[in-house]
Amino acid sequence: MGPAYGQTNTDITIVLSEELDLVEPCMATRSNIGRVIMQNVSETLTQLDVRGGKGLMPRLAESWEDRGDGTWRFNLRQGVTFSDGSSFDANDVKHSFDRVFSDQITCESARYFADTDLTFTVVDDHTIDVKAEPAQPILPLLMTLVTIVPSETPMEFVREPVGTGPYVLSEWVAGQHILLKRRDDYWGEQPQVTSARYVFRSDPAVRAAMVETGEADIAPQITEVEATNPATDFTYPNSETVYLRIDQTIEPMGDRRVRLALNKAIDREAFIGTILAEGTELATAIVPPTTLGWNPNLKPHAYDPEGAKALLEEAKADGVNVEAPIEVIARTENFPHVTEVGEALVQMLNEVGFNAKLRMVEVAEHEQFYSKPYPEGRPAQLIVAQHDNSRGDPVFSMYFKYHSQGTQSGVSDPKVDQMIEEATAATGDKRAELWSQVMAYVHDEVVADVLLFHMVGHSRVSERLDFRPTIATNSQLPLAEIGFK
């Protein structure tokens, strides 16, 4: 089988499930964008080695130290140039963060910093101090989220990203393909892949077939239906958690009995091995079991339709409007069989006495319901969503999902706020213990949402490549990790 594309057999083609709406570096934490540009075109100060288990590693910062009082000093790599030829220095780092937190554009990376205020002080060209208020003990880990752009980058989304990475975006034909080409002047080790062409096909069977015929080399997302060839197909926990976000401010969701009834109404086991792949796990937290502070004592809410009905009757007797209409809102193409999952959830809810309807929407519309400000005059809404945390610490999830100020929170509970703030500021064993307590309180006492599944991913990789997908390749696909047999 000859090369799929180009002159040499070190050119590869990757087939993604959805087209990129942007190639903006400050949006690289969104998986469909991150798979193309994160660590390929645009690099971060630090990076997390999930694949090799080495933990936090240097990238554009060679080293860092805690100087106390919330201040960290980062020593930057020297002799690094951007793809436009300009040299990388501390001013670029400062500008990249100014841009992420600017009110002129809405950058995805900003939400992970919760209510932390960062102040950047350029010490010299290759040294920068970052002061976090309140102090942020895992600040170096948070640096894995922000890609560095040149200080000349405008405060608006760019179409032609300039980065320090091993590849340059050489072509983007909307609706057709994106082409990355390897740079000769990259500061680090030269990757083996000389170019990568990204194409987009929404049908997973088509994506799988393209790898089989040699038309493509990697399909990061196929479904278990296609994952039939052990030589090319990989199944792995993919760091995604599927859940229903409850907004407690809308009747009847403010009543804990109603939220408990939602949880008891759902037969989670029935989904696994039928609509969802074998290997899918029941969730008791918004983060996967590989996360710091994971609480093994929590049990998924048991399927108990009679118990759900009794709770609704009790709430109704106290004047709660349990028959209020509920919209279950899910996003098309969010994960395999999302529509069938939505239909089954609605049916289970209605069987115990809820008045629920399913509404399927595209990604941009879904975002309007999922993130604040939530629409005015809305009915009760349960948002079917999938949250990715492969970074090993709950800080990337807890504030914006559960703090009263969190962008995607439906909870307003002063105790939850305080617990999250304390855990965020803690270190070591204390940090793990406090996160464990947050998970228990949110799940058992608040019943903040309907946690459903930790998902598994399926990828197909051409036999000519030396590459194995893991939990780390769910939201990024570093070409430097791909070799040839």
C-alpha positions as CSV (number, residue, x, y, z in Angstrom):
1,M,0.0,0.0,0.0
2,G,1.6,3.3,-1.1
3,P,1.6,6.5,0.9
4,A,-1.8,8.1,1.3
5,Y,-0.6,11.6,0.4
6,G,2.4,13.5,-0.9
7,Q,5.8,12.3,-2.1
8,T,7.2,10.6,0.9
9,N,5.9,8.0,3.2
10,T,6.4,10.2,6.2
11,D,3.5,12.4,5.2
12,I,0.3,11.3,7.1
13,T,-3.4,12.0,6.8
14,I,-5.6,12.2,9.9
15,V,-9.4,12.0,9.6
16,L,-11.3,13.9,12.3
17,S,-15.1,13.7,13.1
18,E,-15.8,17.4,13.0
19,E,-14.4,20.4,11.2
20,L,-12.5,23.1,13.1
21,D,-14.4,26.3,13.5
22,L,-11.2,28.0,14.5
23,V,-7.4,27.5,14.5
24,E,-7.0,30.0,17.4
25,P,-4.2,29.0,19.9
26,C,-6.1,30.3,22.9
27,M,-8.9,27.8,22.1
28,A,-6.6,24.8,21.9
29,T,-8.1,23.2,25.1
30,R,-11.2,22.5,22.9
31,S,-10.5,19.0,21.7
32,N,-11.3,19.4,18.0
33,I,-8.9,22.3,17.8
34,G,-6.3,20.9,20.3
35,R,-5.9,17.7,18.2
36,V,-4.5,19.9,15.4
37,I,-2.5,22.7,17.0
38,M,-1.6,21.8,20.6
39,Q,2.1,21.1,20.8
40,N,2.2,20.9,17.0
41,V,1.9,24.5,15.9
42,S,1.6,26.1,19.4
43,E,3.5,25.1,22.5
44,T,2.9,25.7,26.2
45,L,5.4,26.5,29.0
46,T,5.0,23.1,30.6
47,Q,3.5,19.9,29.4
48,L,2.0,16.9,31.2
49,D,3.4,13.5,30.2
50,V,0.3,11.3,30.7
51,R,1.6,8.7,28.2
52,G,4.9,8.0,29.8
53,G,3.8,8.7,33.4
54,K,6.6,11.2,33.9
55,G,4.3,13.9,35.2
56,L,4.9,17.6,34.6
57,M,7.7,18.3,32.0
58,P,9.5,21.3,30.7
59,R,8.5,22.7,27.2
60,L,9.1,26.4,26.6
61,A,10.0,26.8,30.2
62,E,13.2,24.9,31.1
63,S,12.6,25.1,34.9
64,W,10.5,26.8,37.5
65,E,10.6,27.5,41.2
66,D,8.2,28.5,43.9
67,R,9.4,31.9,45.4
68,G,6.7,32.0,48.1
69,D,3.8,34.4,48.6
70,G,2.0,33.0,45.5
71,T,4.9,33.8,43.1
72,W,6.5,31.3,40.7
73,R,9.6,32.1,38.6
74,F,9.8,30.5,35.1
75,N,13.2,30.2,33.4
76,L,12.5,30.2,29.6
77,R,14.2,28.2,26.9
78,Q,16.7,30.2,24.9
79,G,17.3,30.1,21.1
80,V,13.7,29.5,20.3
81,T,12.0,31.1,17.3
82,F,8.4,31.4,16.1
83,S,7.5,30.2,12.7
84,D,7.5,33.8,11.4
85,G,11.2,34.0,12.4
86,S,10.8,36.2,15.5
87,S,12.5,35.1,18.6
88,F,10.6,33.8,21.7
89,D,11.1,35.8,25.0
90,A,9.3,36.7,28.2
91,N,7.3,39.5,26.6
92,D,5.6,36.8,24.4
93,V,4.6,34.9,27.5
94,K,3.1,38.0,29.1
95,H,1.2,38.9,26.0
96,S,-0.1,35.4,25.5
97,F,-1.7,35.5,29.0
98,D,-2.9,39.1,28.6
99,R,-4.7,37.8,25.5
100,V,-6.3,34.8,27.2
101,F,-7.7,37.0,29.9
102,S,-8.6,39.9,27.6
103,D,-12.3,41.0,27.6
104,Q,-12.0,41.6,23.8
105,I,-12.0,37.9,22.9
106,T,-13.4,34.9,24.6
107,C,-10.6,32.3,25.1
108,E,-11.5,28.8,26.3
109,S,-8.3,28.5,28.3
110,A,-9.3,31.3,30.7
111,R,-12.0,29.3,32.4
112,Y,-9.5,26.9,34.0
113,F,-8.1,29.7,36.1
114,A,-11.3,30.2,38.1
115,D,-11.0,33.3,40.3
116,T,-7.2,33.3,40.3
117,D,-5.7,36.7,39.4
118,L,-2.3,36.4,37.7
119,T,0.3,39.2,37.5
120,F,3.2,38.8,35.1
121,T,6.5,40.5,35.7
122,V,9.2,40.3,33.1
123,V,12.5,39.9,34.9
124,D,14.6,39.7,31.7
125,D,14.2,38.2,28.2
126,H,14.4,34.7,29.6
127,T,12.9,35.0,33.1
128,I,9.3,35.8,34.1
129,D,7.6,35.9,37.5
130,V,4.0,35.0,37.8
131,K,2.1,35.9,41.0
132,A,-1.2,34.2,41.6
133,E,-3.8,35.6,44.0
134,P,-5.0,33.6,45.8
135,A,-1.8,31.5,45.8
136,Q,-2.0,28.6,43.3
137,P,0.2,25.7,44.3
138,I,-0.3,23.9,41.0
139,L,0.4,27.0,38.9
140,P,3.1,25.1,36.8
141,L,0.4,22.5,35.9
142,L,-2.0,25.2,34.9
143,M,0.7,26.4,32.4
144,T,0.0,23.3,30.3
145,L,-3.2,25.0,29.2
146,V,-2.0,28.2,27.6
147,T,-0.3,28.3,24.2
148,I,2.3,30.9,23.6
149,V,1.9,33.4,20.7
150,P,4.1,36.3,19.6
151,S,3.7,39.6,21.4
152,E,2.5,41.2,18.1
153,T,-0.6,38.9,18.0
154,P,-3.7,41.1,17.9
155,M,-6.6,40.8,20.5
156,E,-8.8,39.0,18.0
157,F,-9.0,35.4,16.8
158,V,-6.3,34.6,14.2
159,R,-6.7,32.5,11.1
160,E,-3.0,31.9,10.6
161,P,-1.6,30.9,14.0
162,V,2.1,31.6,14.6
163,G,3.8,29.3,17.1
164,T,7.1,27.9,18.3
165,G,6.1,24.3,17.6
166,P,7.6,21.8,15.2
167,Y,4.9,22.4,12.5
168,V,3.5,25.4,10.7
169,L,0.0,25.7,9.4
170,S,0.6,25.9,5.7
171,E,-2.9,25.6,4.3
172,W,-6.5,25.7,5.6
173,V,-9.2,25.2,3.0
174,A,-12.4,25.6,4.9
175,G,-14.6,22.5,4.5
176,Q,-11.8,20.6,2.9
177,H,-8.5,20.1,4.8
178,I,-5.8,21.6,7.0
179,L,-2.2,21.0,6.2
180,L,0.7,21.2,8.7
181,K,4.3,21.1,7.5
182,R,7.4,20.3,9.5
183,R,9.7,23.3,10.2
184,D,13.4,23.0,9.5
185,D,14.2,25.6,12.2
186,Y,12.4,24.0,15.2
187,W,14.4,24.4,18.5
188,G,13.8,20.8,19.6
189,E,14.2,17.3,18.2
190,Q,12.9,16.9,14.6
191,P,9.8,14.7,14.6
192,Q,9.6,11.9,12.0
193,V,6.3,13.1,10.5
194,T,7.1,15.5,7.7
195,S,3.5,16.7,7.1
196,A,0.0,16.0,8.4
197,R,-3.1,16.6,6.4
198,Y,-6.4,16.8,8.5
199,V,-9.6,16.0,6.7
200,F,-13.2,15.8,8.2
201,R,-15.8,13.1,7.9
202,S,-18.8,12.9,10.3
203,D,-19.5,9.2,9.7
204,P,-17.4,7.0,11.9
205,A,-17.7,4.0,9.4
206,V,-16.3,6.3,6.7
207,R,-13.4,7.3,8.9
208,A,-12.5,3.7,9.8
209,A,-12.7,2.7,6.1
210,M,-10.3,5.4,5.1
211,V,-7.6,4.1,7.4
212,E,-8.3,0.5,6.2
213,T,-7.9,1.5,2.5
214,G,-4.8,3.7,3.2
215,E,-6.6,6.9,2.3
216,A,-5.9,8.0,5.9
217,D,-3.4,7.0,8.7
218,I,-5.3,7.8,11.9
219,A,-8.9,8.1,12.8
220,P,-8.8,9.3,16.5
221,Q,-12.5,8.6,16.9
222,I,-14.4,5.6,15.6
223,T,-17.1,3.7,17.4
224,E,-17.0,0.2,19.0
225,V,-19.0,-1.0,15.9
226,E,-16.0,-0.4,13.7
227,A,-13.3,-1.3,16.3
228,T,-13.0,-4.9,15.1
229,N,-9.4,-5.3,13.9
230,P,-6.9,-5.8,16.8
231,A,-4.0,-4.9,14.5
232,T,-5.2,-1.3,13.9
233,D,-7.9,-0.6,16.5
234,F,-7.4,0.6,20.1
235,T,-9.8,1.0,23.0
236,Y,-8.9,3.0,26.0
237,P,-10.5,5.1,28.8
238,N,-10.6,8.5,27.2
239,S,-10.8,10.9,30.2
240,E,-14.3,12.0,29.2
241,T,-17.2,12.0,31.7
242,V,-20.8,12.2,30.5
243,Y,-23.4,13.8,32.8
244,L,-26.5,15.8,33.0
245,R,-26.0,19.3,34.3
246,I,-28.8,20.4,36.6
247,D,-29.5,24.1,37.0
248,Q,-30.9,24.4,40.6
249,T,-32.3,27.9,40.1
250,I,-35.3,26.7,37.9
251,E,-38.3,24.8,39.4
252,P,-38.4,22.0,40.3
253,M,-34.6,21.5,40.3
254,G,-34.0,23.4,43.5
255,D,-35.5,20.6,45.6
256,R,-33.0,17.9,46.6
257,R,-35.6,15.2,46.4
258,V,-36.3,16.0,42.8
259,R,-32.5,15.8,42.0
260,L,-32.3,12.5,43.8
261,A,-35.3,11.2,41.9
262,L,-33.6,12.2,38.6
263,N,-30.6,10.0,39.7
264,K,-32.7,7.1,40.8
265,A,-34.8,7.1,37.5
266,I,-31.8,6.2,35.3
267,D,-30.8,2.6,34.7
268,R,-27.1,3.3,34.0
269,E,-26.1,-0.3,33.6
270,A,-28.6,-0.8,30.8
271,F,-26.5,1.5,28.5
272,I,-23.3,-0.4,28.8
273,G,-22.7,-3.0,26.1
274,T,-25.8,-1.9,24.2
275,I,-25.9,1.8,23.2
276,L,-22.4,2.4,24.8
277,A,-19.3,0.4,24.4
278,E,-18.2,-2.4,26.8
279,G,-15.6,-0.9,29.2
280,T,-17.6,2.2,29.9
281,E,-17.7,2.8,33.6
282,L,-20.3,4.3,35.9
283,A,-19.4,7.7,37.2
284,T,-19.4,9.0,40.7
285,A,-17.4,12.2,40.0
286,I,-17.0,14.7,37.1
287,V,-13.4,13.5,36.8
288,P,-12.0,10.0,35.8
289,P,-10.6,7.6,38.3
290,T,-7.0,8.6,37.3
291,T,-7.5,11.9,39.1
292,L,-5.9,13.1,42.4
293,G,-8.3,12.7,45.3
294,W,-10.5,10.2,43.5
295,N,-12.9,8.9,46.1
296,P,-13.3,5.1,45.9
297,N,-16.0,5.1,48.6
298,L,-18.7,6.8,46.5
299,K,-21.3,4.5,45.0
300,P,-23.3,5.3,41.8
301,H,-27.0,6.1,42.6
302,A,-28.8,2.8,42.2
303,Y,-31.6,2.4,39.7
304,D,-34.8,2.6,41.8
305,P,-37.8,3.8,39.8
306,E,-40.2,3.2,42.7
307,G,-38.0,5.2,45.0
308,A,-37.9,8.0,42.4
309,K,-41.7,8.1,42.2
310,A,-42.0,8.2,46.0
311,L,-39.6,11.1,46.2
312,L,-41.6,13.0,43.6
313,E,-44.8,12.3,45.4
314,E,-43.3,13.6,48.6
315,A,-42.0,16.8,46.9
316,K,-45.3,17.3,45.2
317,A,-47.2,17.1,48.6
318,D,-44.9,19.9,49.8
319,G,-46.0,22.1,46.9
320,V,-43.1,21.5,44.5
321,N,-44.2,21.6,40.8
322,V,-42.7,18.2,39.8
323,E,-44.7,18.2,36.6
324,A,-43.0,21.3,35.3
325,P,-41.7,20.8,31.7
326,I,-38.0,19.8,31.4
327,E,-35.8,20.1,28.3
328,V,-33.1,17.5,28.0
329,I,-30.6,19.3,25.7
330,A,-27.9,17.2,23.9
331,R,-25.3,18.1,21.3
332,T,-25.2,16.2,17.9
333,E,-21.9,14.3,17.3
334,N,-20.8,14.9,20.9
335,F,-20.0,11.2,21.4
336,P,-21.1,8.0,19.6
337,H,-24.9,7.3,19.9
338,V,-25.6,10.6,21.7
339,T,-29.1,10.8,20.3
340,E,-30.0,7.3,21.4
341,V,-28.6,8.1,24.9
342,G,-30.7,11.2,25.0
343,E,-33.9,9.3,23.9
344,A,-33.4,6.6,26.5
345,L,-32.7,9.1,29.3
346,V,-35.9,11.0,28.5
347,Q,-37.9,7.8,28.4
348,M,-36.6,6.7,31.8
349,L,-37.3,10.1,33.4
350,N,-40.9,10.2,32.0
351,E,-41.5,6.6,33.3
352,V,-41.2,7.8,36.9
353,G,-43.3,10.9,36.5
354,F,-41.1,13.7,35.0
355,N,-42.3,15.7,32.1
356,A,-39.2,15.7,29.9
357,K,-38.6,16.2,26.1
358,L,-35.3,15.8,24.1
359,R,-33.8,18.6,22.1
360,M,-30.8,18.0,19.9
361,V,-28.7,21.0,19.0
362,E,-25.4,21.9,17.2
363,V,-22.2,22.8,19.1
364,A,-22.6,26.6,19.1
365,E,-26.2,26.5,20.3
366,H,-25.3,23.9,23.0
367,E,-22.7,26.3,24.3
368,Q,-25.4,29.0,24.9
369,F,-27.2,26.6,27.3
370,Y,-24.1,25.1,28.8
371,S,-22.2,28.3,29.8
372,K,-23.3,31.4,31.6
373,P,-25.1,33.7,31.1
374,Y,-27.9,31.1,30.8
375,P,-30.8,32.1,28.6
376,E,-33.5,34.3,30.3
377,G,-37.0,32.8,30.9
378,R,-35.8,29.2,30.3
379,P,-37.7,26.2,31.5
380,A,-35.9,23.5,33.6
381,Q,-33.1,22.2,31.5
382,L,-30.9,19.2,31.8
383,I,-27.8,19.6,29.7
384,V,-26.3,16.3,28.4
385,A,-22.6,17.1,28.3
386,Q,-19.2,15.5,28.2
387,H,-16.3,16.9,30.3
388,D,-12.7,16.0,29.6
389,N,-10.1,16.1,32.4
390,S,-6.9,14.2,31.6
391,R,-4.7,16.4,33.6
392,G,-4.7,14.6,36.9
393,D,-6.1,17.3,39.2
394,P,-9.7,18.2,39.9
395,V,-8.9,21.9,39.8
396,F,-9.5,21.8,36.1
397,S,-13.1,20.8,36.7
398,M,-14.4,21.7,40.1
399,Y,-14.6,25.5,40.1
400,F,-16.3,26.0,36.8
401,K,-18.7,23.0,37.3
402,Y,-19.7,23.6,41.0
403,H,-18.6,26.9,42.4
404,S,-21.4,29.5,42.5
405,Q,-19.3,31.7,40.2
406,G,-18.3,28.8,37.9
407,T,-19.1,29.3,34.2
408,Q,-21.0,26.0,33.8
409,S,-22.2,25.6,37.4
410,G,-25.9,25.0,38.3
411,V,-25.0,25.0,42.0
412,S,-25.0,28.0,44.5
413,D,-23.9,26.6,47.8
414,P,-21.6,28.6,50.1
415,K,-20.2,25.4,51.7
416,V,-19.3,24.0,48.2
417,D,-17.6,27.3,47.3
418,Q,-15.5,27.2,50.5
419,M,-14.6,23.5,50.1
420,I,-13.4,24.1,46.5
421,E,-11.4,27.2,47.5
422,E,-9.7,25.3,50.3
423,A,-8.8,22.3,48.1
424,T,-7.5,24.6,45.4
425,A,-5.1,26.2,47.8
426,A,-3.9,23.0,49.5
427,T,-0.9,20.9,48.5
428,G,0.3,17.2,48.8
429,D,-1.8,14.7,50.8
430,K,-4.0,17.4,52.2
431,R,-5.0,18.5,48.7
432,A,-6.0,14.9,47.7
433,E,-8.0,14.5,51.0
434,L,-9.9,17.8,50.5
435,W,-10.7,17.0,46.8
436,S,-12.0,13.6,48.0
437,Q,-14.3,15.4,50.4
438,V,-15.6,17.8,47.7
439,M,-16.4,14.8,45.5
440,A,-18.4,13.1,48.3
441,Y,-20.2,16.3,49.3
442,V,-21.3,17.2,45.8
443,H,-22.4,13.6,45.0
444,D,-24.1,12.5,48.2
445,E,-25.2,15.7,50.0
446,V,-25.9,18.3,47.3
447,V,-26.8,15.8,44.5
448,A,-25.5,18.5,42.2
449,D,-26.0,16.7,38.9
450,V,-26.7,13.3,37.3
451,L,-23.3,11.8,36.8
452,L,-23.5,9.0,34.2
453,F,-20.4,7.5,32.6
454,H,-16.7,7.5,32.2
455,M,-16.3,6.9,28.5
456,V,-14.0,4.8,26.5
457,G,-12.5,5.9,23.2
458,H,-11.8,3.9,20.1
459,S,-9.2,4.9,17.5
460,R,-7.9,3.3,14.3
461,V,-4.2,3.6,13.4
462,S,-2.6,2.4,10.2
463,E,-0.2,-0.5,10.7
464,R,2.6,1.5,9.1
465,L,2.6,3.9,12.1
466,D,4.3,3.3,15.4
467,F,1.7,5.0,17.6
468,R,-0.7,4.0,20.4
469,P,-3.6,6.2,21.4
470,T,-4.1,6.7,25.2
471,I,-6.1,8.8,27.6
472,A,-3.7,11.6,26.7
473,T,-4.5,11.7,22.9
474,N,-8.2,12.4,23.5
475,S,-7.8,16.2,23.3
476,Q,-4.5,16.5,21.6
477,L,-2.5,14.5,19.1
478,P,1.2,15.5,19.2
479,L,2.7,14.5,15.8
480,A,6.1,14.2,17.4
481,E,4.9,11.1,19.2
482,I,4.2,9.3,15.9
483,G,6.9,7.1,14.5
484,F,7.0,4.7,11.5
485,K,7.6,0.9,11.6
